[in-house]
Amino acid sequence: MERTAPLCLKPGLLNDHILRRSCLAFIPISFLFSAPASLAQSEDETPFFTFSGNAALVSDYRFRGVSLSDEDIAIQGGFTVDTEPGFYLGVWGSSIESFNGSETEVDVNFGYGTTWKGFDLSAGVTAYLFPGGTDTDYVELISRWGAVSALSAPVSE
């Protein structure tokens, strides 16, 4: 009689089971963070600093069409601090497949954004860092512009 591994220990099935359980665990946790922070203050107050954060478990981390997780799951998260005048600073990270010795990507960005005469304008710098990697870090200058009306649609009752 041939012995086989239990169903949950067969290759591929264990990872699928863990992935499903992890995703289900994120659902109730996400509701804890879904209430807007603005509920804690009056409508008239505009805070000087606004903090936001994010976390994700993704099935494949792709950047510009290339899988950086070798088509495997990746854990990601980050936070951003925005100021009332329009400056922002953010840090974001992800697990990646080995990239010249690094298994982590950390992006740090800083910039300024505003709306001027119906146009959204933004300029900033993003540093892509790969701790432990050899000749992997690089910096990009980022600029964005566009009509505010093109980014939103009017809603009427």
C-alpha positions in Angstrom: 0.0 0.0 0.0 1.4 3.4 -1.0 1.4 6.2 1.5 0.6 9.7 0.4 0.8 13.0 2.1 -2.4 14.5 3.5 -4.3 16.6 1.0 -3.3 19.9 2.7 0.4 19.0 2.4 0.6 18.3 -1.3 2.6 20.8 -3.3 0.7 23.8 -4.3 -2.4 23.1 -2.2 -0.8 24.3 1.1 0.2 27.6 -0.4 -3.4 28.0 -1.9 -4.9 27.2 1.5 -2.6 29.7 3.3 -3.3 32.3 0.7 -7.1 31.9 1.0 -6.9 32.1 4.8 -4.6 35.1 4.7 -6.9 36.9 2.3 -10.0 36.2 4.5 -8.1 37.5 7.5 -7.5 40.8 5.7 -11.2 41.4 5.2 -12.2 42.1 8.8 -8.9 43.9 9.5 -9.6 46.3 6.5 -12.9 47.4 8.1 -11.0 48.6 11.2 -9.2 51.1 9.0 -12.0 52.0 6.6 -13.7 54.7 8.8 -12.5 58.1 7.6 -10.2 60.0 10.0 -12.2 63.2 9.3 -15.1 61.8 11.4 -13.0 62.7 14.5 -13.0 66.5 13.7 -15.5 69.1 12.5 -16.1 69.7 8.8 -14.6 73.2 9.0 -11.2 72.2 10.2 -8.5 71.4 7.7 -5.6 69.5 9.4 -2.1 70.6 8.6 -1.0 67.0 8.4 -2.9 64.0 7.0 -1.7 60.5 7.4 -2.7 57.5 5.4 -1.4 53.9 5.1 -1.9 50.8 3.1 -1.2 47.1 3.3 -1.7 44.3 0.7 -1.1 40.7 0.0 -0.9 40.4 -3.8 -0.7 37.3 -6.0 2.0 38.8 -8.2 3.9 42.1 -7.9 4.3 43.7 -11.3 6.0 47.0 -12.1 5.8 48.3 -15.6 4.7 44.9 -16.9 7.5 42.9 -15.3 6.9 40.5 -12.4 9.3 41.4 -9.5 7.9 38.6 -7.3 8.6 35.9 -10.0 4.8 35.4 -10.3 4.5 34.6 -6.6 2.7 36.3 -3.7 4.2 39.5 -2.3 3.6 41.4 0.9 3.3 45.2 0.5 2.7 48.2 2.7 3.3 51.9 3.1 2.3 55.2 4.5 2.1 58.8 3.3 2.1 62.1 5.1 0.4 65.0 3.2 0.5 68.6 4.3 -2.3 71.2 3.8 0.0 73.4 1.6 0.5 70.4 -0.8 3.8 68.8 0.2 3.9 65.0 0.6 6.3 62.4 1.8 5.7 58.6 1.5 7.4 55.3 2.0 6.2 52.1 0.4 7.7 48.6 0.4 7.3 45.1 -1.1 8.8 41.7 -0.9 10.4 40.8 -4.2 12.3 37.8 -5.8 16.0 38.2 -5.4 17.3 41.2 -7.3 21.1 41.4 -7.3 21.1 40.3 -3.7 18.0 42.2 -2.4 14.7 40.6 -1.5 13.0 43.9 -0.6 12.0 47.0 -2.5 11.6 50.3 -0.6 10.3 53.4 -2.4 10.6 56.8 -0.8 8.9 59.7 -2.5 8.7 63.5 -1.8 6.9 66.2 -3.8 4.4 69.0 -4.1 1.0 69.0 -5.6 -1.6 71.7 -6.2 -4.6 72.7 -8.3 -4.2 75.8 -10.5 -6.9 77.1 -12.7 -8.7 73.8 -13.0 -5.5 71.7 -13.5 -3.9 69.3 -11.1 -0.1 69.8 -11.0 2.4 67.7 -9.2 6.2 67.4 -9.2 8.3 65.1 -7.0 11.2 62.7 -6.6 11.0 58.9 -6.0 14.0 56.9 -4.8 13.7 53.1 -5.5 15.9 51.4 -2.9 16.8 47.7 -2.8 18.5 47.0 0.6 21.4 44.5 0.3 21.4 44.7 -3.5 24.4 45.5 -5.6 24.0 48.5 -8.1 20.2 48.4 -7.8 19.1 51.7 -6.4 17.9 54.5 -8.6 16.0 57.8 -8.6 13.2 59.2 -10.8 11.9 62.7 -11.2 8.1 62.6 -11.4 5.7 65.2 -12.9 1.9 64.9 -13.4 -0.6 67.3 -14.8 -4.2 67.1 -16.0 -7.6 68.8 -15.9 -9.5 68.2 -12.7 -12.7 67.8 -14.6 -11.2 65.0 -16.6 -10.5 63.1 -13.4 -14.0 63.4 -11.9 -17.5 63.2 -13.1 -20.4 65.4 -11.9 -23.0 63.8 -9.7 -26.6 65.1 -9.7 -29.7 64.0 -7.8 
